[in-house]
Amino acid sequence: MNRSQQIQQLQSTHHWDIIIIGGGATGLGAAVDSAARGYKTLLVEQYDFGKGTSSRSTKLIHGGVRYLQQGNIRLVRDALRERGLLLKNAPHLAHPLKLVMPSYRWYETLYYGLGLKVYNFLSGKLSLGKSEMLSIKKTQQYIKGLDGKRLSGGVAYYDGQFDDARLCTTLALTAVDVSATVLNYAKVTSLIRENEKVKGVVIEDSINNETYEARGTIVVNATGVFVDEVLKMDDDGLEKAVSPSQGIHIVVDKKFFPGEQALFIPRTDDGRVLFAVPFHDKVIIGTTDTSVEQISLEPVAKEEEVDFVIKHFNRYVHTGLQRSDVKSVFAGLRPLIKIPGKKKTAVLPRDHTIWESKGGMINISGGKWTTYRKMAQEVILKSHYAGGLAYTRCQTETMKLHGWIKKPDHEDPLAYYGSDAAAIRYLQHQGYSQTIHPNLHYTIAEVMWAVGNEMAMTVEDVLSRRTRALILDAKAAIEAAPLVADIMMKEMNKDEAWKQQQLEAFYKVAEGYILR
């Protein structure tokens, strides 16, 4: 995936069938679906792939147990099916994970146990394993340090785990594999109209400071929490469609939560759920649900959110976690669809919505990572009807994503690269096996690979999304940044001024990931 080649394709193509704005989960999934159907497809992203919400999740592919409690059977059934498909189509990126739900009243084990039997039943042939009711002793064996004073047992069940930013990169690579053109750092500044209909976009390339025009049959707005900004370009008289909600996660060493299972607390004080999830030899704990007015590209965790997560974790797991133990904290915004009369974001639905705006632009918002493929299928089908494009079947249900291998070893740090790992190992054997920091497992070879093959354009791209250094250990990522900048400067033929600008920009972003 080479950016110069993608720009050449943009410049040499006079007309696109589908132009997609937004390079997060939804947009990238739509690009894969569209190109796999044979439509001439362009995707543009104003920053990096997965820069926003799509790289800031809890790292779970799940049906949503609490949606089952809310009675949203359709969403749960669809999500469980999509969970199963992703684990088949990208086993190098997603794998089964056992979650344990402790119960503190005698009837909760039975209540949750029966609910999870229904959850497992809804997954049908794509089930990841049976749920089981646990004794007090077994629950504490699974979750070390669990408060046993009021414990009455628990329930264990399976969901899926994945690396969200790596899946974004993989979807971009897959889109290119099926002949889509994808560009990061390419912002749509205005829409092109013909006879009052949206027929293209004007693009500003922030890497080379060029402006391009791209014309097409259908334009899709898949910009997540920024959907209203793009929607205004088509109809500035519309009320906002999205009610953003912020969720934060903290990352700590595994000594605070040893073991291979995840913890699931079904109801916190604010009506949400709490997870503690093993991830890349660390543990991610979250999340919150805080309504926000201002949409930011780099949302920052609020003090009360961090305190809330630590307090609730310590309430259940007695390992003495303190603020000073937090390696990194990250925040993400959910693009929830507004419902009149509903102000609390925790109760807003996680379903997605697709609609056509005034000038014929197709908009999609809401939804969750687990159902990204189904959302993409539906938005491209809508685009086919709206644009009068020739109908072709969706190919993505059984489509193997870039790097697919049959039986990946998830203990291998390079497992998330799938079949591309062989090329990275070759680079390591050529003398580039040094890690970029003593506390990080990432190597110089992976930085070189990200620049040469995954369209990483900035130090932040490498340390935040091509690797997960920034969310795993923010201080280590900051200390590794000069080495990463040196490698990138050499690989990209940049000068010292570029390096300094990159470091300043990265340090500014990374500060938001450190607790003071």
Helices and strands as residue ranges (DSSP letters): H 3-12, E 16-21, H 25-36, E 41-44, G 53-55, E 60-61, H 65-69, H 73-89, E 94-103, H 106-123, G 124-126, E 132-134, H 136-142, E 153-162, H 164-177, E 181-183, E 186-194, E 197-205, E 210-221, G 224-226, H 227-234, E 242-253, G 254-256, E 262-265, E 274-279, E 282-286, E 290-291, H 303-316, G 323-325, E 328-337, G 345-347, E 352-356, E 362-366, G 369-371, H 372-387, G 415-420, H 421-427, I 428-432, E 435-437, E 440-443, H 444-453, H 459-460, I 461-466, H 469-472, H 474-492, H 496-510, G 511-513
